[in-house]
Amino acid sequence: MLFVIACLAGLVAGLASGGTLRNLSELRFRWPWLVVAALLVKVAGTSWPLAYWPLTPVLYVASLLALIAWSVWHARRMPEMGLLAVGMTMNLAVVVANGGHMPAYRASPAVIDLLRQGPVGQYVLGGPDARLGFLGDWIGVPGPLGSLFPEGYSPGDLLAIAGILILVLMATRRQAAPVP
């Protein structure tokens, strides 16, 4: 949910600072289907039947690698994509260190109860034995919004979210460069 809020905040900030929707609409990406496929893997990975399929963690690692490569490719003309790539690389590091699973320390009570029974998709209950646990999903939304959005976010997620916010902000402010 924070990713959507980051897009909206970047859009509002970009328009308020003199940007235009036209500049944003002229932004072109190569292989946009790759992003859609990778995000579907992330979302579908926690749904039956993929939530308990042994290859789901491998698919998740592959989707992270694809998103990192995609972001690095686009960073040549949109430097903000570098933040996105670094954030996803942080997530990849913790996921690979934990056998394809992201340690979750914070989530809704129902999700935590489910994770106590074992891994679900690309997630596993975080604990003291998690490798690189400080890069896992432990950051929550503060205040009353935390009860609306109980899921946890990793430091890599926050960096990627900042990259998206800055990308949308800057995209409203500049003319789109041609796709190489």
Biotite code that builds the C-alpha atoms (Angstrom):
import biotite.structure as struc

atoms = struc.array([
    struc.Atom([0.000, 0.000, 0.000], chain_id="A", res_id=1, res_name="MET", atom_name="CA", element="C"),
    struc.Atom([2.870, 2.391, 0.718], chain_id="A", res_id=2, res_name="LEU", atom_name="CA", element="C"),
    struc.Atom([4.000, 1.975, -2.889], chain_id="A", res_id=3, res_name="PHE", atom_name="CA", element="C"),
    struc.Atom([0.655, 3.378, -4.121], chain_id="A", res_id=4, res_name="VAL", atom_name="CA", element="C"),
    struc.Atom([0.791, 6.199, -1.561], chain_id="A", res_id=5, res_name="ILE", atom_name="CA", element="C"),
    struc.Atom([4.333, 7.020, -2.745], chain_id="A", res_id=6, res_name="ALA", atom_name="CA", element="C"),
    struc.Atom([3.096, 7.300, -6.339], chain_id="A", res_id=7, res_name="CYS", atom_name="CA", element="C"),
    struc.Atom([0.279, 9.613, -5.293], chain_id="A", res_id=8, res_name="LEU", atom_name="CA", element="C"),
    struc.Atom([2.546, 11.725, -3.064], chain_id="A", res_id=9, res_name="ALA", atom_name="CA", element="C"),
    struc.Atom([5.104, 12.025, -5.876], chain_id="A", res_id=10, res_name="GLY", atom_name="CA", element="C"),
    struc.Atom([2.359, 13.063, -8.281], chain_id="A", res_id=11, res_name="LEU", atom_name="CA", element="C"),
    struc.Atom([0.930, 15.694, -5.930], chain_id="A", res_id=12, res_name="VAL", atom_name="CA", element="C"),
    struc.Atom([4.393, 17.072, -5.125], chain_id="A", res_id=13, res_name="ALA", atom_name="CA", element="C"),
    struc.Atom([5.350, 17.114, -8.795], chain_id="A", res_id=14, res_name="GLY", atom_name="CA", element="C"),
    struc.Atom([2.201, 18.960, -9.855], chain_id="A", res_id=15, res_name="LEU", atom_name="CA", element="C"),
    struc.Atom([2.460, 21.382, -6.917], chain_id="A", res_id=16, res_name="ALA", atom_name="CA", element="C"),
    struc.Atom([6.026, 22.227, -7.917], chain_id="A", res_id=17, res_name="SER", atom_name="CA", element="C"),
    struc.Atom([5.177, 23.057, -11.520], chain_id="A", res_id=18, res_name="GLY", atom_name="CA", element="C"),
    struc.Atom([5.212, 19.645, -13.157], chain_id="A", res_id=19, res_name="GLY", atom_name="CA", element="C"),
    struc.Atom([2.623, 18.432, -15.617], chain_id="A", res_id=20, res_name="THR", atom_name="CA", element="C"),
    struc.Atom([0.675, 15.249, -16.198], chain_id="A", res_id=21, res_name="LEU", atom_name="CA", element="C"),
    struc.Atom([1.778, 15.421, -19.829], chain_id="A", res_id=22, res_name="ARG", atom_name="CA", element="C"),
    struc.Atom([5.422, 14.967, -18.834], chain_id="A", res_id=23, res_name="ASN", atom_name="CA", element="C"),
    struc.Atom([4.436, 11.979, -16.717], chain_id="A", res_id=24, res_name="LEU", atom_name="CA", element="C"),
    struc.Atom([2.304, 10.470, -19.485], chain_id="A", res_id=25, res_name="SER", atom_name="CA", element="C"),
    struc.Atom([5.230, 10.678, -21.916], chain_id="A", res_id=26, res_name="GLU", atom_name="CA", element="C"),
    struc.Atom([7.409, 8.553, -19.662], chain_id="A", res_id=27, res_name="LEU", atom_name="CA", element="C"),
    struc.Atom([8.228, 5.326, -21.490], chain_id="A", res_id=28, res_name="ARG", atom_name="CA", element="C"),
    struc.Atom([9.667, 2.137, -20.093], chain_id="A", res_id=29, res_name="PHE", atom_name="CA", element="C"),
    struc.Atom([11.052, -0.881, -21.883], chain_id="A", res_id=30, res_name="ARG", atom_name="CA", element="C"),
    struc.Atom([9.553, -4.243, -20.948], chain_id="A", res_id=31, res_name="TRP", atom_name="CA", element="C"),
    struc.Atom([6.709, -2.959, -18.729], chain_id="A", res_id=32, res_name="PRO", atom_name="CA", element="C"),
    struc.Atom([5.251, -6.486, -18.755], chain_id="A", res_id=33, res_name="TRP", atom_name="CA", element="C"),
    struc.Atom([8.296, -7.612, -16.742], chain_id="A", res_id=34, res_name="LEU", atom_name="CA", element="C"),
    struc.Atom([7.279, -5.378, -13.837], chain_id="A", res_id=35, res_name="VAL", atom_name="CA", element="C"),
    struc.Atom([3.684, -6.610, -13.995], chain_id="A", res_id=36, res_name="VAL", atom_name="CA", element="C"),
    struc.Atom([4.817, -10.255, -14.040], chain_id="A", res_id=37, res_name="ALA", atom_name="CA", element="C"),
    struc.Atom([7.224, -9.727, -11.109], chain_id="A", res_id=38, res_name="ALA", atom_name="CA", element="C"),
    struc.Atom([4.556, -7.982, -9.033], chain_id="A", res_id=39, res_name="LEU", atom_name="CA", element="C"),
    struc.Atom([2.098, -10.771, -9.805], chain_id="A", res_id=40, res_name="LEU", atom_name="CA", element="C"),
    struc.Atom([4.646, -13.296, -8.510], chain_id="A", res_id=41, res_name="VAL", atom_name="CA", element="C"),
    struc.Atom([4.919, -11.304, -5.273], chain_id="A", res_id=42, res_name="LYS", atom_name="CA", element="C"),
    struc.Atom([1.157, -11.044, -4.774], chain_id="A", res_id=43, res_name="VAL", atom_name="CA", element="C"),
    struc.Atom([0.249, -14.526, -6.028], chain_id="A", res_id=44, res_name="ALA", atom_name="CA", element="C"),
    struc.Atom([3.067, -16.098, -4.016], chain_id="A", res_id=45, res_name="GLY", atom_name="CA", element="C"),
    struc.Atom([1.053, -15.749, -0.831], chain_id="A", res_id=46, res_name="THR", atom_name="CA", element="C"),
    struc.Atom([-2.179, -17.112, -2.339], chain_id="A", res_id=47, res_name="SER", atom_name="CA", element="C"),
    struc.Atom([-3.222, -20.721, -2.660], chain_id="A", res_id=48, res_name="TRP", atom_name="CA", element="C"),
    struc.Atom([-1.877, -22.838, -4.372], chain_id="A", res_id=49, res_name="PRO", atom_name="CA", element="C"),
    struc.Atom([1.410, -20.915, -4.765], chain_id="A", res_id=50, res_name="LEU", atom_name="CA", element="C"),
    struc.Atom([1.625, -20.144, -1.037], chain_id="A", res_id=51, res_name="ALA", atom_name="CA", element="C"),
    struc.Atom([2.721, -23.717, -0.365], chain_id="A", res_id=52, res_name="TYR", atom_name="CA", element="C"),
    struc.Atom([4.403, -24.598, -3.659], chain_id="A", res_id=53, res_name="TRP", atom_name="CA", element="C"),
    struc.Atom([8.103, -25.379, -3.109], chain_id="A", res_id=54, res_name="PRO", atom_name="CA", element="C"),
    struc.Atom([9.189, -23.334, -6.142], chain_id="A", res_id=55, res_name="LEU", atom_name="CA", element="C"),
    struc.Atom([7.504, -20.087, -5.024], chain_id="A", res_id=56, res_name="THR", atom_name="CA", element="C"),
    struc.Atom([10.620, -18.817, -3.174], chain_id="A", res_id=57, res_name="PRO", atom_name="CA", element="C"),
    struc.Atom([12.681, -19.496, -6.305], chain_id="A", res_id=58, res_name="VAL", atom_name="CA", element="C"),
    struc.Atom([10.163, -17.571, -8.411], chain_id="A", res_id=59, res_name="LEU", atom_name="CA", element="C"),
    struc.Atom([10.349, -14.710, -5.920], chain_id="A", res_id=60, res_name="TYR", atom_name="CA", element="C"),
    struc.Atom([14.155, -14.562, -6.130], chain_id="A", res_id=61, res_name="VAL", atom_name="CA", element="C"),
    struc.Atom([13.929, -14.626, -9.945], chain_id="A", res_id=62, res_name="ALA", atom_name="CA", element="C"),
    struc.Atom([11.368, -11.808, -9.909], chain_id="A", res_id=63, res_name="SER", atom_name="CA", element="C"),
    struc.Atom([13.597, -9.691, -7.643], chain_id="A", res_id=64, res_name="LEU", atom_name="CA", element="C"),
    struc.Atom([16.565, -10.286, -9.960], chain_id="A", res_id=65, res_name="LEU", atom_name="CA", element="C"),
    struc.Atom([14.448, -9.283, -12.962], chain_id="A", res_id=66, res_name="ALA", atom_name="CA", element="C"),
    struc.Atom([13.233, -6.093, -11.245], chain_id="A", res_id=67, res_name="LEU", atom_name="CA", element="C"),
    struc.Atom([16.782, -5.153, -10.227], chain_id="A", res_id=68, res_name="ILE", atom_name="CA", element="C"),
    struc.Atom([18.032, -5.631, -13.789], chain_id="A", res_id=69, res_name="ALA", atom_name="CA", element="C"),
    struc.Atom([15.062, -3.674, -15.153], chain_id="A", res_id=70, res_name="TRP", atom_name="CA", element="C"),
    struc.Atom([15.684, -0.795, -12.722], chain_id="A", res_id=71, res_name="SER", atom_name="CA", element="C"),
    struc.Atom([19.416, -0.674, -13.457], chain_id="A", res_id=72, res_name="VAL", atom_name="CA", element="C"),
    struc.Atom([18.677, -0.646, -17.200], chain_id="A", res_id=73, res_name="TRP", atom_name="CA", element="C"),
    struc.Atom([16.378, 2.362, -16.817], chain_id="A", res_id=74, res_name="HIS", atom_name="CA", element="C"),
    struc.Atom([18.644, 4.197, -14.352], chain_id="A", res_id=75, res_name="ALA", atom_name="CA", element="C"),
    struc.Atom([20.758, 5.485, -17.243], chain_id="A", res_id=76, res_name="ARG", atom_name="CA", element="C"),
    struc.Atom([18.025, 7.918, -18.213], chain_id="A", res_id=77, res_name="ARG", atom_name="CA", element="C"),
    struc.Atom([16.167, 8.055, -14.891], chain_id="A", res_id=78, res_name="MET", atom_name="CA", element="C"),
    struc.Atom([18.711, 8.135, -12.039], chain_id="A", res_id=79, res_name="PRO", atom_name="CA", element="C"),
    struc.Atom([15.944, 7.698, -9.439], chain_id="A", res_id=80, res_name="GLU", atom_name="CA", element="C"),
    struc.Atom([15.662, 4.091, -10.584], chain_id="A", res_id=81, res_name="MET", atom_name="CA", element="C"),
    struc.Atom([18.995, 3.549, -8.835], chain_id="A", res_id=82, res_name="GLY", atom_name="CA", element="C"),
    struc.Atom([17.262, 3.926, -5.454], chain_id="A", res_id=83, res_name="LEU", atom_name="CA", element="C"),
    struc.Atom([14.718, 1.365, -6.524], chain_id="A", res_id=84, res_name="LEU", atom_name="CA", element="C"),
    struc.Atom([17.482, -1.034, -7.585], chain_id="A", res_id=85, res_name="ALA", atom_name="CA", element="C"),
    struc.Atom([19.402, -0.612, -4.313], chain_id="A", res_id=86, res_name="VAL", atom_name="CA", element="C"),
    struc.Atom([16.243, -1.194, -2.258], chain_id="A", res_id=87, res_name="GLY", atom_name="CA", element="C"),
    struc.Atom([15.396, -4.357, -4.160], chain_id="A", res_id=88, res_name="MET", atom_name="CA", element="C"),
    struc.Atom([19.002, -5.538, -3.891], chain_id="A", res_id=89, res_name="THR", atom_name="CA", element="C"),
    struc.Atom([18.740, -5.190, -0.108], chain_id="A", res_id=90, res_name="MET", atom_name="CA", element="C"),
    struc.Atom([15.576, -7.312, -0.229], chain_id="A", res_id=91, res_name="ASN", atom_name="CA", element="C"),
    struc.Atom([17.287, -9.852, -2.470], chain_id="A", res_id=92, res_name="LEU", atom_name="CA", element="C"),
    struc.Atom([20.176, -10.157, -0.008], chain_id="A", res_id=93, res_name="ALA", atom_name="CA", element="C"),
    struc.Atom([17.935, -11.012, 2.949], chain_id="A", res_id=94, res_name="VAL", atom_name="CA", element="C"),
    struc.Atom([15.727, -13.313, 0.872], chain_id="A", res_id=95, res_name="VAL", atom_name="CA", element="C"),
    struc.Atom([18.672, -15.291, -0.511], chain_id="A", res_id=96, res_name="VAL", atom_name="CA", element="C"),
    struc.Atom([20.275, -15.455, 2.953], chain_id="A", res_id=97, res_name="ALA", atom_name="CA", element="C"),
    struc.Atom([17.061, -17.056, 4.230], chain_id="A", res_id=98, res_name="ASN", atom_name="CA", element="C"),
    struc.Atom([16.588, -19.666, 1.532], chain_id="A", res_id=99, res_name="GLY", atom_name="CA", element="C"),
    struc.Atom([14.206, -17.651, -0.629], chain_id="A", res_id=100, res_name="GLY", atom_name="CA", element="C"),
    struc.Atom([12.080, -16.287, 2.219], chain_id="A", res_id=101, res_name="HIS", atom_name="CA", element="C"),
    struc.Atom([11.648, -12.777, 3.582], chain_id="A", res_id=102, res_name="MET", atom_name="CA", element="C"),
    struc.Atom([11.595, -12.815, 7.394], chain_id="A", res_id=103, res_name="PRO", atom_name="CA", element="C"),
    struc.Atom([8.446, -11.050, 8.591], chain_id="A", res_id=104, res_name="ALA", atom_name="CA", element="C"),
    struc.Atom([8.487, -9.617, 12.082], chain_id="A", res_id=105, res_name="TYR", atom_name="CA", element="C"),
    struc.Atom([5.429, -7.436, 11.640], chain_id="A", res_id=106, res_name="ARG", atom_name="CA", element="C"),
    struc.Atom([2.125, -8.224, 9.926], chain_id="A", res_id=107, res_name="ALA", atom_name="CA", element="C"),
    struc.Atom([-1.543, -8.567, 10.728], chain_id="A", res_id=108, res_name="SER", atom_name="CA", element="C"),
    struc.Atom([-2.272, -11.005, 13.581], chain_id="A", res_id=109, res_name="PRO", atom_name="CA", element="C"),
    struc.Atom([-3.822, -13.463, 11.115], chain_id="A", res_id=110, res_name="ALA", atom_name="CA", element="C"),
    struc.Atom([-0.684, -13.476, 8.952], chain_id="A", res_id=111, res_name="VAL", atom_name="CA", element="C"),
    struc.Atom([1.611, -13.886, 11.968], chain_id="A", res_id=112, res_name="ILE", atom_name="CA", element="C"),
    struc.Atom([-0.516, -16.865, 13.150], chain_id="A", res_id=113, res_name="ASP", atom_name="CA", element="C"),
    struc.Atom([-0.257, -18.396, 9.676], chain_id="A", res_id=114, res_name="LEU", atom_name="CA", element="C"),
    struc.Atom([3.532, -17.889, 9.577], chain_id="A", res_id=115, res_name="LEU", atom_name="CA", element="C"),
    struc.Atom([3.872, -19.597, 12.971], chain_id="A", res_id=116, res_name="ARG", atom_name="CA", element="C"),
    struc.Atom([2.754, -22.772, 11.190], chain_id="A", res_id=117, res_name="GLN", atom_name="CA", element="C"),
    struc.Atom([5.547, -22.464, 8.604], chain_id="A", res_id=118, res_name="GLY", atom_name="CA", element="C"),
    struc.Atom([6.598, -20.490, 5.532], chain_id="A", res_id=119, res_name="PRO", atom_name="CA", element="C"),
    struc.Atom([3.890, -19.017, 3.346], chain_id="A", res_id=120, res_name="VAL", atom_name="CA", element="C"),
    struc.Atom([5.067, -18.282, -0.167], chain_id="A", res_id=121, res_name="GLY", atom_name="CA", element="C"),
    struc.Atom([8.111, -16.054, 0.052], chain_id="A", res_id=122, res_name="GLN", atom_name="CA", element="C"),
    struc.Atom([7.572, -15.206, 3.736], chain_id="A", res_id=123, res_name="TYR", atom_name="CA", element="C"),
    struc.Atom([8.733, -16.851, 6.927], chain_id="A", res_id=124, res_name="VAL", atom_name="CA", element="C"),
    struc.Atom([8.213, -15.756, 10.532], chain_id="A", res_id=125, res_name="LEU", atom_name="CA", element="C"),
    struc.Atom([11.205, -13.674, 11.571], chain_id="A", res_id=126, res_name="GLY", atom_name="CA", element="C"),
    struc.Atom([13.108, -14.589, 14.673], chain_id="A", res_id=127, res_name="GLY", atom_name="CA", element="C"),
    struc.Atom([16.563, -14.500, 16.229], chain_id="A", res_id=128, res_name="PRO", atom_name="CA", element="C"),
    struc.Atom([17.794, -17.218, 13.864], chain_id="A", res_id=129, res_name="ASP", atom_name="CA", element="C"),
    struc.Atom([16.939, -15.237, 10.698], chain_id="A", res_id=130, res_name="ALA", atom_name="CA", element="C"),
    struc.Atom([19.974, -14.217, 8.699], chain_id="A", res_id=131, res_name="ARG", atom_name="CA", element="C"),
    struc.Atom([20.228, -10.472, 7.990], chain_id="A", res_id=132, res_name="LEU", atom_name="CA", element="C"),
    struc.Atom([17.030, -10.053, 10.002], chain_id="A", res_id=133, res_name="GLY", atom_name="CA", element="C"),
    struc.Atom([17.588, -6.292, 10.207], chain_id="A", res_id=134, res_name="PHE", atom_name="CA", element="C"),
    struc.Atom([16.798, -6.240, 6.462], chain_id="A", res_id=135, res_name="LEU", atom_name="CA", element="C"),
    struc.Atom([13.524, -8.150, 6.934], chain_id="A", res_id=136, res_name="GLY", atom_name="CA", element="C"),
    struc.Atom([9.959, -6.814, 7.193], chain_id="A", res_id=137, res_name="ASP", atom_name="CA", element="C"),
    struc.Atom([10.034, -5.204, 10.641], chain_id="A", res_id=138, res_name="TRP", atom_name="CA", element="C"),
    struc.Atom([9.112, -1.555, 10.015], chain_id="A", res_id=139, res_name="ILE", atom_name="CA", element="C"),
    struc.Atom([5.482, -0.622, 10.577], chain_id="A", res_id=140, res_name="GLY", atom_name="CA", element="C"),
    struc.Atom([3.402, 2.386, 9.699], chain_id="A", res_id=141, res_name="VAL", atom_name="CA", element="C"),
    struc.Atom([3.226, 4.547, 12.850], chain_id="A", res_id=142, res_name="PRO", atom_name="CA", element="C"),
    struc.Atom([0.169, 5.910, 14.579], chain_id="A", res_id=143, res_name="GLY", atom_name="CA", element="C"),
    struc.Atom([-3.454, 5.210, 13.712], chain_id="A", res_id=144, res_name="PRO", atom_name="CA", element="C"),
    struc.Atom([-2.553, 4.367, 10.111], chain_id="A", res_id=145, res_name="LEU", atom_name="CA", element="C"),
    struc.Atom([-0.621, 1.384, 11.486], chain_id="A", res_id=146, res_name="GLY", atom_name="CA", element="C"),
    struc.Atom([-3.899, -0.323, 12.359], chain_id="A", res_id=147, res_name="SER", atom_name="CA", element="C"),
    struc.Atom([-5.124, 0.218, 8.787], chain_id="A", res_id=148, res_name="LEU", atom_name="CA", element="C"),
    struc.Atom([-1.847, -0.998, 7.275], chain_id="A", res_id=149, res_name="PHE", atom_name="CA", element="C"),
    struc.Atom([-0.477, -3.595, 9.725], chain_id="A", res_id=150, res_name="PRO", atom_name="CA", element="C"),
    struc.Atom([1.970, -5.144, 7.281], chain_id="A", res_id=151, res_name="GLU", atom_name="CA", element="C"),
    struc.Atom([5.672, -4.792, 7.814], chain_id="A", res_id=152, res_name="GLY", atom_name="CA", element="C"),
    struc.Atom([8.142, -3.168, 5.479], chain_id="A", res_id=153, res_name="TYR", atom_name="CA", element="C"),
    struc.Atom([11.834, -3.786, 5.092], chain_id="A", res_id=154, res_name="SER", atom_name="CA", element="C"),
    struc.Atom([14.526, -1.106, 4.860], chain_id="A", res_id=155, res_name="PRO", atom_name="CA", element="C"),
    struc.Atom([14.837, -2.134, 1.206], chain_id="A", res_id=156, res_name="GLY", atom_name="CA", element="C"),
    struc.Atom([11.108, -1.531, 0.708], chain_id="A", res_id=157, res_name="ASP", atom_name="CA", element="C"),
    struc.Atom([11.449, 1.961, 2.191], chain_id="A", res_id=158, res_name="LEU", atom_name="CA", element="C"),
    struc.Atom([14.333, 2.786, -0.132], chain_id="A", res_id=159, res_name="LEU", atom_name="CA", element="C"),
    struc.Atom([12.371, 1.458, -3.122], chain_id="A", res_id=160, res_name="ALA", atom_name="CA", element="C"),
    struc.Atom([9.316, 3.475, -2.003], chain_id="A", res_id=161, res_name="ILE", atom_name="CA", element="C"),
    struc.Atom([11.457, 6.625, -1.801], chain_id="A", res_id=162, res_name="ALA", atom_name="CA", element="C"),
    struc.Atom([12.773, 5.879, -5.287], chain_id="A", res_id=163, res_name="GLY", atom_name="CA", element="C"),
    struc.Atom([9.227, 5.578, -6.658], chain_id="A", res_id=164, res_name="ILE", atom_name="CA", element="C"),
    struc.Atom([8.129, 8.817, -4.982], chain_id="A", res_id=165, res_name="LEU", atom_name="CA", element="C"),
    struc.Atom([11.138, 10.710, -6.392], chain_id="A", res_id=166, res_name="ILE", atom_name="CA", element="C"),
    struc.Atom([10.722, 9.088, -9.813], chain_id="A", res_id=167, res_name="LEU", atom_name="CA", element="C"),
    struc.Atom([7.087, 10.189, -10.120], chain_id="A", res_id=168, res_name="VAL", atom_name="CA", element="C"),
    struc.Atom([7.927, 13.657, -8.779], chain_id="A", res_id=169, res_name="LEU", atom_name="CA", element="C"),
    struc.Atom([10.781, 14.138, -11.248], chain_id="A", res_id=170, res_name="MET", atom_name="CA", element="C"),
    struc.Atom([8.869, 12.570, -14.149], chain_id="A", res_id=171, res_name="ALA", atom_name="CA", element="C"),
    struc.Atom([6.198, 15.264, -13.878], chain_id="A", res_id=172, res_name="THR", atom_name="CA", element="C"),
    struc.Atom([8.917, 17.932, -14.006], chain_id="A", res_id=173, res_name="ARG", atom_name="CA", element="C"),
    struc.Atom([10.967, 16.866, -17.020], chain_id="A", res_id=174, res_name="ARG", atom_name="CA", element="C"),
    struc.Atom([10.432, 16.006, -20.633], chain_id="A", res_id=175, res_name="GLN", atom_name="CA", element="C"),
    struc.Atom([10.641, 12.297, -21.270], chain_id="A", res_id=176, res_name="ALA", atom_name="CA", element="C"),
    struc.Atom([13.826, 11.068, -22.887], chain_id="A", res_id=177, res_name="ALA", atom_name="CA", element="C"),
    struc.Atom([13.571, 8.670, -25.818], chain_id="A", res_id=178, res_name="PRO", atom_name="CA", element="C"),
    struc.Atom([13.676, 4.999, -24.958], chain_id="A", res_id=179, res_name="VAL", atom_name="CA", element="C"),
    struc.Atom([17.124, 3.618, -25.895], chain_id="A", res_id=180, res_name="PRO", atom_name="CA", element="C"),
])
